[in-house]
Amino acid sequence: MAKLLLLLLTVGTCCWAQILVSPPSRSCDELEAMDESSQAVKQPPQYVAGEEMLVKAQVPHVEKGVFEFYLCPKTGLGDEDCLMRWPLEISGVEGRQYKMDKNTQGGEYNIPLIIPDHFTCDSCTLQWTVVTKQCAPEDGGDGAGSSCSNQRTTLCSDISIVERGRRQKRSWGFIKDIFSGALRGAIQTFKNRHVGI
């Protein structure tokens, strides 16, 4: 009984402080009503289809485990998060799992994810799952023959993904508007000066 209690305490306290730092995380079980932390972000962070997305996570006090990431489009107002989901590839890693390292400074991780080509959304969900192995050591204390269990914790982030050229087009459109406005103003000034002669 004491071993079971120790295991429950170990599992229950392992993941309290884990967060996605960038993009900001929230609980996944909400419908369209988001919690206060996600309402503070009015415009979700924007990423580009076909490019890398750097995710910053903080998971202190965990020695072994993996991260998994999924993209979930919102199919309509009030949809629950991740009814449909696509696994994301991790850049520089074979497969879709990023292994945690107990030697990471302060439990901080920078994970480069690959956004699929042609996947765009005005509002979609990045789902982050942390799978850790928690073991309660036997009375001997070396961990051999200990009771272990996997702990899964999932958080979500609201993001948007645009076409590869759309972000650049938006910038050029802004510059074009400013330049053409300045040019029209200069032409009008020139006409006004020469008409009065």
Sine and cosine of phi, psi and omega as CSV:
sin_phi,cos_phi,sin_psi,cos_psi,sin_omega,cos_omega
0.00,0.00,-0.65,0.76,0.00,-1.00
-0.90,0.43,-0.60,0.80,0.02,-1.00
-0.91,0.40,-0.66,0.75,0.02,-1.00
-0.90,0.45,-0.67,0.74,0.03,-1.00
-0.89,0.45,-0.68,0.73,0.03,-1.00
-0.89,0.46,-0.67,0.74,0.03,-1.00
-0.88,0.47,-0.71,0.71,0.02,-1.00
-0.89,0.45,-0.65,0.76,0.05,-1.00
-0.91,0.42,-0.67,0.75,0.01,-1.00
-0.89,0.45,-0.75,0.67,-0.01,-1.00
-0.91,0.41,-0.67,0.74,-0.06,-1.00
-0.92,0.39,-0.47,0.88,-0.05,-1.00
-0.98,-0.18,-0.07,1.00,-0.12,-0.99
-0.93,0.37,-0.56,0.83,-0.25,-0.97
-0.88,-0.48,0.29,0.96,-0.05,-1.00
-0.86,0.51,-0.62,0.79,-0.16,-0.99
-0.99,-0.16,0.13,0.99,-0.05,-1.00
-0.97,0.25,0.69,-0.73,0.00,-1.00
-0.53,-0.85,0.40,-0.91,0.27,-0.96
-1.00,-0.01,0.87,-0.49,-0.01,-1.00
-0.98,0.21,-0.69,0.72,-0.01,-1.00
-0.58,-0.81,0.87,-0.49,-0.10,1.00
-0.94,0.35,0.39,-0.92,-0.06,-1.00
-0.88,0.47,0.64,-0.77,-0.07,-1.00
-0.99,-0.15,0.29,-0.96,0.06,-1.00
-0.51,-0.86,0.14,-0.99,0.06,-1.00
-0.93,0.36,0.56,-0.83,-0.06,-1.00
-1.00,0.02,-0.27,0.96,-0.15,-0.99
-1.00,0.09,0.09,1.00,-0.01,-1.00
-0.99,0.16,0.50,-0.87,0.18,-0.98
-0.99,0.10,-0.59,-0.81,-0.05,-1.00
-0.90,0.43,-0.40,0.92,0.04,-1.00
-0.96,0.27,0.92,-0.39,-0.04,-1.00
-0.99,-0.14,0.33,-0.94,0.00,-1.00
-0.97,0.22,0.11,-0.99,-0.10,-1.00
-0.87,0.49,-0.60,0.80,-0.05,-1.00
-0.91,0.40,-0.58,0.82,0.00,-1.00
-0.99,0.15,-0.41,0.91,0.04,-1.00
-0.94,0.34,-0.40,0.92,0.03,-1.00
-0.92,0.40,-0.44,0.90,0.03,-1.00
-1.00,-0.08,0.99,-0.15,-0.07,-1.00
-0.96,0.27,-0.74,0.67,0.03,-1.00
-0.98,-0.21,0.88,-0.47,-0.03,-1.00
-0.91,0.41,0.46,-0.89,0.05,-1.00
-0.83,0.56,0.61,-0.79,-0.08,-1.00
-0.95,-0.32,0.72,-0.70,0.02,-1.00
-0.80,-0.61,0.21,-0.98,-0.09,-1.00
-0.92,-0.39,0.74,-0.67,0.02,-1.00
-0.86,0.51,0.67,-0.74,0.03,-1.00
0.99,0.12,0.00,1.00,-0.01,-1.00
-0.91,-0.41,0.09,-1.00,0.04,-1.00
-0.99,0.11,0.54,-0.84,0.06,-1.00
-0.83,-0.56,0.87,-0.50,0.00,-1.00
-1.00,0.01,0.88,-0.48,0.01,-1.00
-0.97,-0.25,0.73,-0.68,0.04,-1.00
-0.94,-0.34,0.83,-0.56,-0.04,-1.00
-0.81,-0.59,0.44,-0.90,0.04,-1.00
-0.76,-0.65,0.88,-0.47,0.00,-1.00
-0.70,-0.72,1.00,0.06,-0.01,-1.00
-0.97,0.22,0.41,-0.91,0.15,-0.99
0.90,0.43,0.55,0.83,0.08,-1.00
-0.81,-0.59,0.77,-0.64,-0.04,-1.00
-1.00,-0.08,-0.59,0.81,-0.04,-1.00
-0.71,-0.71,0.63,-0.78,0.06,-1.00
0.26,-0.97,0.03,-1.00,0.02,-1.00
-0.68,-0.73,0.41,-0.91,0.15,-0.99
-0.96,-0.27,0.58,-0.81,0.17,-0.99
-0.74,-0.67,0.61,-0.79,-0.02,-1.00
-0.79,-0.61,0.60,-0.80,0.00,-1.00
-0.68,-0.74,0.52,-0.86,0.15,-0.99
-0.97,-0.24,0.70,-0.71,-0.04,-1.00
-0.76,-0.65,0.93,-0.38,0.06,-1.00
-0.97,0.26,0.53,-0.85,0.12,-0.99
-1.00,0.02,0.85,-0.53,-0.07,-1.00
-1.00,-0.04,-0.16,0.99,0.03,-1.00
-0.01,-1.00,0.24,-0.97,0.00,-1.00
-0.88,0.47,0.74,-0.67,0.04,-1.00
0.99,0.12,0.12,0.99,0.03,-1.00
-0.93,0.36,0.56,-0.83,0.10,-1.00
-0.96,0.28,0.52,-0.86,0.00,-1.00
-0.88,0.47,0.69,-0.72,0.23,-0.97
0.87,0.50,0.71,0.70,0.19,-0.98
-0.93,0.36,-0.57,0.82,0.15,-0.99
-0.86,-0.51,0.60,-0.80,0.02,-1.00
-0.47,-0.88,0.48,-0.88,0.02,-1.00
-0.86,-0.50,0.78,-0.63,0.03,-1.00
-0.94,0.34,0.59,-0.81,0.02,-1.00
-0.98,-0.20,0.63,-0.78,0.10,-1.00
-0.98,0.20,0.50,-0.87,0.04,-1.00
-0.95,-0.30,0.80,-0.60,-0.04,-1.00
-0.91,0.41,0.72,-0.69,0.04,-1.00
0.99,0.16,0.06,1.00,-0.02,-1.00
-0.78,-0.63,0.69,-0.72,0.07,-1.00
-0.99,0.17,0.82,-0.57,0.00,-1.00
0.98,-0.19,-0.24,-0.97,-0.11,-0.99
-0.88,-0.48,0.27,0.96,0.03,-1.00
-0.85,-0.52,0.68,-0.73,0.05,-1.00
-0.95,-0.30,0.87,-0.49,-0.05,-1.00
-0.99,0.14,0.74,-0.67,0.04,-1.00
-0.97,0.22,0.53,-0.85,0.00,-1.00
-0.88,-0.47,0.81,-0.59,-0.04,-1.00
-0.93,0.38,-0.23,0.97,-0.01,-1.00
-1.00,0.00,0.06,1.00,0.01,-1.00
-0.92,0.40,0.71,-0.71,-0.03,-1.00
-0.89,0.46,0.91,-0.41,0.08,-1.00
0.92,0.39,0.24,0.97,-0.01,-1.00
0.95,0.32,0.40,0.92,-0.01,-1.00
-0.99,-0.14,0.68,-0.73,-0.04,-1.00
-0.76,-0.65,0.64,-0.77,0.15,-0.99
-0.91,-0.41,0.91,-0.41,-0.11,-0.99
-0.89,-0.45,0.89,-0.45,0.04,-1.00
-1.00,0.08,0.91,-0.41,0.02,-1.00
-0.98,-0.17,0.51,-0.86,0.03,-1.00
-0.98,-0.21,0.89,-0.46,0.05,-1.00
-0.99,0.16,0.77,-0.64,-0.02,-1.00
-0.88,0.48,0.56,-0.83,0.13,-0.99
-0.87,0.49,0.54,-0.84,0.10,-1.00
0.91,0.41,0.20,0.98,0.09,-1.00
-0.99,-0.15,0.94,-0.35,0.02,-1.00
-0.78,-0.63,0.44,-0.90,0.05,-1.00
-0.28,-0.96,0.62,-0.78,0.11,-0.99
-0.97,0.26,-0.56,0.83,0.02,-1.00
-0.52,-0.85,0.91,-0.41,0.06,-1.00
-0.63,-0.78,0.08,-1.00,-0.10,-1.00
-0.89,-0.45,0.74,-0.67,0.19,-0.98
-1.00,-0.10,0.87,-0.49,-0.01,-1.00
-0.97,-0.25,0.77,-0.64,-0.05,-1.00
-0.88,-0.47,0.86,-0.51,0.03,-1.00
-0.91,-0.42,0.76,-0.65,0.06,-1.00
-0.94,-0.34,0.83,-0.55,0.04,-1.00
-0.91,-0.41,0.90,-0.44,0.00,-1.00
-0.86,-0.50,0.44,-0.90,0.05,-1.00
-0.95,-0.30,0.87,-0.50,-0.01,-1.00
-0.92,-0.40,0.76,-0.65,-0.03,-1.00
-0.81,-0.58,0.67,-0.74,0.11,-0.99
-0.98,-0.18,0.90,-0.43,-0.06,-1.00
-0.91,0.41,0.52,-0.85,0.10,-1.00
-0.94,0.35,0.07,-1.00,-0.02,-1.00
-0.84,0.54,-0.45,0.89,0.02,-1.00
-0.92,0.39,-0.48,0.88,0.11,-0.99
1.00,0.02,-0.10,0.99,-0.05,-1.00
-1.00,0.02,-0.10,0.99,0.04,-1.00
1.00,-0.02,-0.28,0.96,0.02,-1.00
-0.94,0.35,0.75,-0.66,0.01,-1.00
0.96,0.28,0.31,0.95,-0.04,-1.00
-0.99,0.16,0.26,-0.97,0.05,-1.00
-1.00,0.09,0.84,-0.54,-0.05,-1.00
-0.83,-0.56,0.46,-0.89,0.10,-1.00
-0.51,-0.86,0.46,-0.89,0.08,-1.00
-1.00,0.02,0.68,-0.73,0.03,-1.00
-0.91,-0.40,0.85,-0.53,0.04,-1.00
-0.94,-0.33,0.79,-0.62,0.06,-1.00
-0.77,-0.64,0.69,-0.72,-0.05,-1.00
-0.79,-0.61,0.71,-0.70,0.10,-0.99
-0.80,-0.60,0.34,-0.94,0.00,-1.00
-0.80,-0.60,0.38,-0.93,0.10,-1.00
-0.68,-0.73,0.60,-0.80,0.07,-1.00
-1.00,0.00,0.79,-0.61,0.00,-1.00
-0.65,-0.76,0.15,-0.99,0.18,-0.98
-0.73,-0.69,0.50,-0.86,-0.02,-1.00
-0.78,-0.63,0.80,-0.60,-0.04,-1.00
-0.94,-0.35,0.28,-0.96,0.07,-1.00
-0.88,0.48,0.39,-0.92,-0.05,-1.00
-0.84,0.54,-0.69,0.72,-0.06,-1.00
-1.00,0.05,-0.23,0.97,-0.13,-0.99
-0.90,0.43,-0.67,0.75,-0.01,-1.00
-0.89,0.45,-0.66,0.75,0.02,-1.00
-0.93,0.37,-0.66,0.75,0.01,-1.00
-0.87,0.50,-0.63,0.78,0.00,-1.00
-0.88,0.48,-0.68,0.74,0.00,-1.00
-0.91,0.41,-0.70,0.71,-0.01,-1.00
-0.92,0.39,-0.59,0.81,0.04,-1.00
-0.88,0.47,-0.64,0.76,0.02,-1.00
-0.90,0.43,-0.72,0.70,0.01,-1.00
-0.90,0.43,-0.67,0.74,0.01,-1.00
-0.87,0.48,-0.69,0.72,0.01,-1.00
-0.88,0.48,-0.69,0.72,0.01,-1.00
-0.90,0.43,-0.72,0.69,-0.04,-1.00
-0.90,0.43,-0.71,0.71,-0.02,-1.00
-0.92,0.39,-0.58,0.82,0.06,-1.00
-0.90,0.43,-0.67,0.75,0.03,-1.00
-0.92,0.40,-0.64,0.77,0.00,-1.00
-0.91,0.41,-0.68,0.73,0.05,-1.00
-0.88,0.48,-0.65,0.76,0.03,-1.00
-0.90,0.45,-0.65,0.76,0.02,-1.00
-0.92,0.40,-0.66,0.75,0.01,-1.00
-0.90,0.43,-0.68,0.73,0.01,-1.00
-0.89,0.46,-0.69,0.73,0.03,-1.00
-0.88,0.47,-0.68,0.73,0.01,-1.00
-0.88,0.47,-0.70,0.71,0.01,-1.00
-0.89,0.45,-0.68,0.73,-0.01,-1.00
-0.89,0.46,-0.62,0.78,-0.01,-1.00
-0.94,0.34,-0.65,0.76,-0.07,-1.00
-0.99,0.14,-0.39,0.92,0.04,-1.00
-0.95,0.31,-0.57,0.82,-0.04,-1.00
-0.97,0.22,-0.11,0.99,-0.04,-1.00
-0.98,0.20,0.00,0.00,0.00,0.00
